[in-house]
Amino acid sequence: MAACLSLSFIPVQSFASIAAPINLGDKNTPAAVKANAILLRINEIKNMDKSNLTSSDKKALRKELHSMKHELRSNGGVYLSVGAIIIIILLLILLL
């Protein structure tokens, strides 16, 4: 019982719902266009001279980079713990 409870809090990623990676060479898809725009903005910020910016401007740039990084990383994956998987299996067995 203790082993089942300890395994129920470990997250496991389900790879079934992850979409194929974006092919940046294909310019027709809206996702590729958006990803290219984000990558261009990231390169623009990296090449920017930040020595004459105020601290609030630098903070705003860091927030913008963080949000763009988060948006690029989001892949729509589903995370299930082992305990949740066991409960789902038990419910399926009981109902079927």
N, C-alpha and C positions, 0 to 999 in steps of 0.2 A: 504494500500500500504506500509506503514511504517512497519507494522508487518511482511509482506512478505519479505521485504528487510532485516529486522533484523534477520529473521530466515534463510536467505540464507547463512549466514556466519558461521553457527554452523555446525561443521563436525559430521557426523553420520557414524558409521562403518557398512558396509554390511557384515553379517555373512554367506552369501550364498557361498562364494568362499573360506572360511577357511577350510583347510584340517584337517583331524583327527589328534590328537596329536600323536607324535612319540612314539611307544611302545619300550622302551629301552630294554625290555627283548628279543625282536626279533632281533637277531644279523645278519640276512641275508639281511636286507634292507640297501642300501647305506646310507640313511639318518640316520639310527640308528648307523651305524658304525662311521659316521662322528661326530654325536652328542656325542658318547662315547669317541672318540678321543679328542674332545674339552673339555669334562668334566674331562678327565684324565689330560690334560694339565693345566686346571684351578686349580685342586687339587695340582698338582706339583708346580705351582707358589705360591699357598697359603702356602705350607709347606716349601718353600725355605727360607733360611736364608738371609734376605735382608740387614743386618746390614753392611756387607762389600762391598755392591754394590755402584757404583758411581751414581751421580744424573742422568746422561744420561741413565745408565742401568735401573734405577728405572722408568724413564720416558718411556723407550721402553717397559718395562713390563706393565705399565699402559695402553699404547696404544694397546698392544697385548690383554690385558684383555678386554678393551673396544670393540675392534673389534670382539672378540669371543662372548662377551655378546650380541652384536648387531646381530651377525649371528645366535645365538640360539633363539633370540626373533623374528627374521623375520618369519612371518607366511603367508605372501602373501595376507593379507587382503586388501580389497578395501574400501577406504574412500570416501564417497559422502556427500556433504553438502545438506541440506534440499532444498536450492534453486536449486541445480543441479537436484535433484529428481523432483521438481515441473516443471522445464523446460523440462525434459525428458518426463514427463507425458503429458504436454501440446503439445509437438511435436508429441507424439504418437496419441493423440486425433485429432490433425489437419491432420496428414497424413493418419490416418485410418478412 
